[in-house]
Amino acid sequence: MVSGSELKVCVLGLGYIGLPTAAVIARTGAQVVGVDVHQHVVDTVNSGKVHIEEIDLDGLVSGVVARGNLRASLDIEPAEVFVIAVPTPFRDDHTPDIGYVLKAATAIATVLKTGDVVVLESTSPVGTTEQVAALLGQLRPDLKIPGHCAGSADVAIAYCPERVLPGRILVELIDNDRVIGGVTPRCARKALQFYRRFVRGACVTTSAKAAEMTKLSENAFRDVNIAFANELSMIAEKMGVDVWEVIRLANRHPRVNILSPGPGVGGHCIAVDPWFLVSAAPERTPLIRTAREVNDGKILHVVDTASSMIAAHPGAKVGCLGLAFKANIDDFRESPALKVARELAHRFGDRIAIVEPYAAALPDAFAGSGACLIDVDSALEACDILIVLVDHDVFRSIPLDERADKLVYDTRGIWQDQPRSLPAEPLRLVG
């Protein structure tokens, strides 16, 4: 593999993972081209700007574009390393859709040459990397593809999933350990050389299938533990107990660490990836499936609880605080907050006001509902009911004296000082 500024890297997909990854690689001096299907994304990046919200990403992209180390394109180009960072959604029946991955591999096949490295980073079902290898073998019979040839292969194919937290992506891309799975051990070693250029964390090599399952296991683990917290919150609500106090006290046990409940689970990983395991072995994943059902069911529970609260106060103006899937980001993918707010907006129309500091306009899902987007100060002045759906810092900063006269449904537990009465006449319903 070539070194320094001579290395050319092609990153396919300039989303929440692809663009930060491309920028971090470009900072090492490599020549990086980012490929995306959206013209506005290409134009934005080439102007040195960003289309997503992530701490310090704007400054990094501006710098590497200005130095000529990063540019974007609609078209694939020859490179020494190809990084696939495209979406892997699931279908309506919760089966995984790897169509974007295979489309990216098809594009790579048109420019692939001896000595190249292809790395899949997209969270994928077990066996996807081998499917990429098989597809490349079909499209490029002139090349010796690992796993499909005798002796040494002409190219290397590996899987290395991202393990980053939105809001800390640039830090964690560098500092977090990476699991690198090769179609063959030689493939893993070739990919290892690449990641060692910009990763300070440990880089551990394994097989492609083991790496794929590792990523899915990490997110399924989180989903199961969040499901316990969410189920606990609904039990506590029924019993008239403050779940936040229960969790705080239970976590004083040296071997107990209950997570925080919320209105559900969202994002591009935890709300999606466990289904990949369920789809692969439906008869052996009752716990993982149940956790997904509990967390999806919590969304419906919040909608019903909030609806009852709103219906009991005819004419009251309602402020839904937050749409993002987690605090202090602009990522609405699979967001339970958005789903709750959307349903309430369509049920109660112009009584609903949305507060989302990371949105310039309401998403299309609110079209025709009558709901409006307002800022937090306007909500505190105009709304009688506040429904906390996201724990943005700006919401946490609201003091008690500005909300003491409000009816509050706090699904995130950020206002534990909020007074409340008996469950029959709640001032704060524990979610």
C-alpha positions in Angstrom: 0.0 0.0 0.0 1.3 3.4 -0.9 2.1 5.9 1.9 1.5 9.5 2.9 0.0 12.0 0.4 0.4 9.4 -2.4 -2.5 7.3 -1.0 -5.8 7.8 -2.6 -8.9 6.8 -0.7 -12.5 6.7 -2.1 -15.3 6.9 0.6 -18.7 5.9 -0.7 -21.5 7.6 1.2 -21.0 11.0 2.9 -23.5 10.7 5.7 -23.1 10.8 9.5 -20.2 8.3 9.3 -18.9 8.6 5.8 -18.1 12.4 5.9 -16.3 12.4 9.3 -14.4 9.3 8.2 -13.4 10.9 4.9 -12.3 14.1 6.7 -10.2 12.3 9.3 -8.5 10.2 6.6 -7.8 13.4 4.6 -6.3 15.0 7.7 -3.5 12.4 7.5 -2.4 13.8 4.1 -4.2 11.2 1.9 -6.0 12.2 -1.2 -9.7 11.5 -0.4 -12.7 11.6 -2.8 -16.1 11.2 -1.2 -18.8 9.8 -3.4 -22.5 10.6 -2.8 -25.7 10.2 -4.8 -27.0 13.7 -3.8 -25.8 16.7 -5.7 -26.4 19.1 -2.8 -24.1 17.0 -0.6 -21.4 17.0 -3.2 -21.7 20.8 -3.7 -21.8 21.4 0.1 -18.6 19.4 0.8 -16.8 20.9 -2.2 -17.5 24.4 -0.8 -15.8 23.4 2.4 -19.1 23.2 4.4 -21.1 20.4 6.0 -24.7 19.2 5.7 -24.8 17.5 9.1 -24.4 18.6 12.7 -21.3 17.2 14.4 -19.0 18.9 16.8 -15.8 20.3 15.1 -16.7 18.6 11.8 -17.2 21.9 10.0 -13.8 23.2 10.8 -12.1 19.9 9.9 -13.9 19.7 6.5 -13.2 23.3 5.7 -9.5 22.7 6.4 -9.0 19.5 4.4 -11.0 20.8 1.5 -9.0 24.0 1.4 -5.7 22.0 1.4 -7.0 19.9 -1.5 -7.0 16.6 0.5 -10.8 16.1 0.3 -13.3 16.6 -2.5 -16.7 15.1 -3.3 -18.1 13.7 -6.5 -21.1 11.9 -7.8 -18.9 9.4 -9.6 -16.6 6.6 -8.5 -12.9 7.1 -9.1 -9.9 4.8 -9.0 -8.2 4.6 -5.6 -6.0 2.3 -3.5 -8.6 2.0 -0.7 -12.4 2.0 -1.0 -14.5 2.5 2.1 -18.2 1.7 1.9 -20.2 3.8 4.4 -23.7 3.6 2.9 -27.1 3.0 4.7 -28.3 -0.5 5.6 -31.9 -0.1 6.5 -34.5 -2.8 7.2 -37.7 -3.5 5.2 -41.2 -3.3 6.6 -40.9 -7.0 7.7 -37.7 -6.1 9.6 -35.5 -8.1 7.2 -32.2 -6.3 6.3 -31.8 -4.5 3.0 -28.2 -4.5 1.8 -29.0 -3.1 -1.6 -27.0 0.1 -1.1 -24.0 -1.9 -0.1 -24.2 -4.1 -3.2 -24.7 -1.1 -5.4 -21.6 0.5 -3.9 -19.6 -2.7 -4.6 -20.9 -2.7 -8.2 -19.6 0.8 -8.6 -16.2 -0.2 -7.1 -16.0 -3.1 -9.5 -15.7 -0.7 -12.5 -12.4 0.8 -11.2 -11.0 -2.0 -9.1 -7.4 -3.1 -9.8 -4.7 -5.3 -8.4 -3.4 -4.2 -5.0 -6.6 -2.4 -3.9 -8.3 -2.7 -0.5 -12.1 -2.7 -0.1 -13.5 -2.1 3.4 -17.2 -2.3 4.3 -18.0 -0.1 7.4 -21.8 -0.1 7.1 -23.5 -2.1 9.9 -24.5 -5.3 8.0 -26.0 -8.7 8.5 -23.5 -11.5 9.1 -22.1 -12.7 5.7 -22.5 -9.4 3.9 -18.8 -8.9 3.4 -18.6 -12.3 1.8 -21.5 -11.3 -0.5 -19.5 -8.2 -1.5 -16.5 -10.5 -2.4 -18.7 -12.8 -4.4 -20.2 -9.9 -6.3 -16.8 -8.5 -7.1 -15.7 -11.9 -8.3 -18.7 -12.1 -10.7 -18.2 -8.6 -12.0 -14.4 -8.8 -12.3 -13.5 -12.4 -13.3 -10.1 -11.0 -14.4 -9.1 -10.4 -10.8 -8.3 -13.0 -8.1 -10.8 -12.3 -5.4 -10.2 -13.5 -1.8 -12.3 -16.5 -0.9 -12.9 -17.2 -4.6 -9.4 -18.1 -5.8 -6.5 -20.3 -5.2 -3.3 -18.8 -3.8 -2.8 -15.1 -3.2 -5.6 -12.8 -4.1 -5.2 -9.6 -6.2 -7.3 -7.5 -3.8 -8.1 -7.4 -0.1 -11.7 -7.3 1.2 -12.5 -6.6 4.9 -15.2 -5.4 7.3 -14.5 -2.8 10.0 -17.6 -1.3 11.6 -17.7 2.2 13.1 -18.3 2.4 16.9 -18.9 6.1 17.4 -21.3 8.2 19.5 -22.9 11.1 17.7 -21.5 14.3 19.2 -18.1 12.6 19.7 -17.6 11.1 16.3 -14.3 12.8 15.4 -12.8 11.8 18.8 -14.0 8.3 18.8 -13.1 7.6 15.1 -9.5 8.0 16.3 -9.5 6.8 19.9 -11.9 3.9 19.9 -10.7 0.3 19.4 -11.5 -1.1 16.0 -12.4 -4.7 15.0 -11.1 -5.5 11.5 -12.5 -8.7 9.9 -11.0 -10.0 6.7 -12.4 -12.4 4.2 -9.0 -14.0 4.7 -6.3 -13.3 7.4 -4.2 -11.6 4.7 -7.2 -9.3 3.9 -7.4 -8.4 7.6 -3.8 -7.5 7.8 -4.0 -5.3 4.7 -7.0 -3.4 6.1 -5.1 -3.1 9.5 -2.3 -1.2 7.7 -4.8 1.3 6.5 -6.6 1.9 9.8 -3.3 2.2 11.6 -2.8 5.5 9.7 -5.5 7.4 11.7 -6.7 5.1 14.6 -4.9 5.5 18.0 -7.1 2.8 19.6 -6.3 -0.9 19.4 -7.0 -2.5 16.0 -7.9 -6.2 16.5 -8.1 -8.5 13.5 -10.5 -11.4 13.1 -12.8 -12.9 10.4 -15.3 -10.8 8.5 -18.2 -12.8 9.9 -17.0 -12.4 13.5 -16.6 -8.6 13.0 -20.0 -8.3 11.5 -21.6 -10.2 14.5 -19.5 -8.2 17.0 -21.1 -5.0 15.7 -24.6 -6.4 15.9 -24.0 -7.8 19.3 -22.9 -4.5 20.7 -26.1 -2.8 19.7 -28.3 -5.7 20.6 -26.8 -5.6 24.1 -27.6 -1.9 24.4 -31.1 -2.5 23.2 -31.9 -5.3 25.7 -30.6 -3.2 28.6 -32.6 -0.1 27.5 -35.7 -2.4 27.1 -35.3 -3.4 30.8 -35.2 0.3 31.8 -38.2 1.2 29.7 -40.2 -1.7 31.0 -39.3 -0.8 34.5 -40.5 2.8 33.9 -43.9 1.6 32.8 -44.2 -0.7 35.9 -43.2 2.2 38.1 -45.7 4.5 36.5 -48.5 2.0 37.1 -47.5 1.7 40.7 -47.2 5.5 41.3 -43.5 5.3 42.0 -40.7 7.6 40.7 -38.7 5.4 38.4 -35.7 7.8 38.4 -35.5 7.4 42.2 -35.8 3.7 41.9 -33.0 3.5 39.4 -30.7 5.9 41.3 -31.1 3.7 44.5 -30.8 0.4 42.7 -27.6 1.5 41.0 -26.0 1.9 44.4 -25.7 -1.9 44.4 -22.1 -2.7 43.3 -23.2 -5.0 40.5 -26.3 -3.2 39.2 -26.2 -0.5 36.5 -29.7 0.2 35.1 -29.7 2.5 32.2 -32.0 5.5 31.8 -35.5 5.0 30.2 -36.9 7.2 27.5 -39.7 7.4 25.0 -38.2 4.5 23.0 -35.0 3.8 21.1 -33.8 5.6 17.9 -30.9 6.2 15.7 -29.3 4.3 12.8 -27.9 1.5 15.0 -29.6 0.4 18.2 -33.2 0.6 16.7 -32.1 -1.3 13.6 -29.2 -3.7 14.1 -30.9 -6.2 16.5 -33.4 -7.0 13.8 -30.4 -8.3 11.6 -29.7 -10.9 14.3 -33.4 -11.8 14.6 -33.8 -12.1 10.9 -30.7 -14.4 10.7 -31.9 -16.8 13.5 -35.6 -16.0 14.4 -36.0 -19.2 16.4 -33.0 -18.5 18.6 -33.5 -14.8 19.4 -36.6 -14.5 21.6 -34.9 -12.1 24.0 -33.5 -9.8 21.3 -36.9 -9.7 19.6 -38.7 -9.0 22.8 -36.4 -6.1 23.6 -37.1 -4.6 20.2 -40.8 -5.0 20.8 -40.6 -3.5 24.3 -38.7 -0.4 23.0 -41.0 0.1 20.0 -44.0 -0.4 22.4 -42.7 2.3 24.7 -43.3 4.8 21.8 -47.0 3.8 21.7 -47.2 4.0 25.5 -45.8 7.5 25.5 -48.3 8.5 22.8 -51.2 7.1 24.7 -50.1 8.6 28.0 -49.5 12.0 26.5 -52.8 11.9 24.6 -54.8 11.2 27.7 -53.0 14.1 29.4 -53.8 16.5 26.5 -57.4 15.3 26.2 -58.0 15.9 29.9 -57.1 19.6 29.4 -59.2 20.8 26.4 -57.8 23.9 24.8 -54.4 23.7 26.5 -51.4 24.4 24.3 -48.9 21.6 24.2 -45.1 21.9 23.7 -43.3 18.8 22.5 -39.6 19.3 23.4 -37.3 17.6 20.9 -37.3 15.5 17.8 -33.8 14.1 17.6 -33.1 10.5 18.6 -30.6 11.7 21.3 -29.4 14.9 22.9 -27.6 17.7 21.2 -27.6 16.4 17.6 -29.6 17.0 14.5 -30.1 13.3 13.6 -33.8 12.3 13.4 -33.3 8.7 12.1 -35.7 6.3 13.7 -36.2 8.8 16.4 -38.9 7.9 19.0 -39.3 11.6 19.9 -40.2 12.4 16.3 -42.7 9.5 16.1 -44.4 10.6 19.3 -44.5 14.2 18.3 -45.8 13.4 14.8 -48.6 11.2 16.2 -49.7 13.9 18.7 -49.5 16.6 16.0 -51.9 14.6 13.8 -54.2 13.9 16.7 -54.4 17.3 18.2 -53.5 19.6 15.3 -52.6 23.2 16.0 -52.6 22.7 19.8 -49.2 21.1 19.3 -46.0 23.2 19.1 -42.7 21.5 18.4 -39.4 22.8 20.0 -36.3 21.4 18.3 -33.2 23.7 18.4 -31.4 21.5 15.8 -34.1 22.0 13.1 -34.8 25.0 10.9 -38.1 23.6 9.8 -40.5 20.8 10.7 -39.8 17.5 8.9 -42.2 16.4 6.1 -43.9 14.0 8.6 -45.7 17.0 10.1 -47.2 18.2 6.8 -50.9 18.9 7.1 -50.9 18.4 10.9 -51.3 22.1 11.9 -48.4 21.8 14.3 -45.8 24.6 14.3 -42.1 24.9 15.1 -41.3 27.4 17.9 -38.3 28.2 20.1 -38.0 27.2 23.7 -38.8 30.7 25.1 -42.0 30.9 23.1 -43.0 27.5 24.3 -42.5 28.5 27.9 -44.7 31.5 27.4 -47.4 29.9 25.3 -47.7 26.3 26.4 -49.6 24.9 29.3 -48.3 21.3 28.9 -44.7 20.4 28.2 -43.8 16.9 27.0 -40.0 16.3 27.3 -38.9 13.9 24.5 -35.2 14.7 24.1 -32.7 15.7 26.8 -31.1 18.6 24.9 -28.9 20.7 27.1 -31.1 23.8 26.4 -34.1 21.9 27.9 -32.1 20.8 31.0 -31.2 24.4 31.6 -34.8 25.6 32.2 -35.1 26.4 35.9 -38.1 25.3 38.0 -39.5 28.8 38.3 -40.1 28.9 34.5 -42.0 25.7 34.4 -43.5 25.3 37.9 -47.0 26.2 36.6 -46.8 23.7 33.7 -48.2 20.2 33.4 -45.2 18.1 32.5 -44.7 14.7 31.1 -40.9 14.1 31.4 -39.9 11.0 29.5 -36.2 11.7 30.0 -36.1 12.4 33.7 -34.3 15.8 33.2 -36.6 17.7 35.6 -36.7 15.6 38.7 -37.3 18.7 40.8 -40.7 19.2 39.1 -43.5 19.0 41.7 -46.1 16.4 41.1 -49.4 15.4 42.7 -51.2 12.0 43.1 -51.2 9.9 39.9 -54.9 10.7 39.4 -54.0 14.4 38.8 -50.4 14.3 37.7 -48.2 17.4 37.4 -45.4 15.1 36.2 -45.9 11.6 34.8 -42.9 9.4 35.1 -42.1 7.9 31.7 
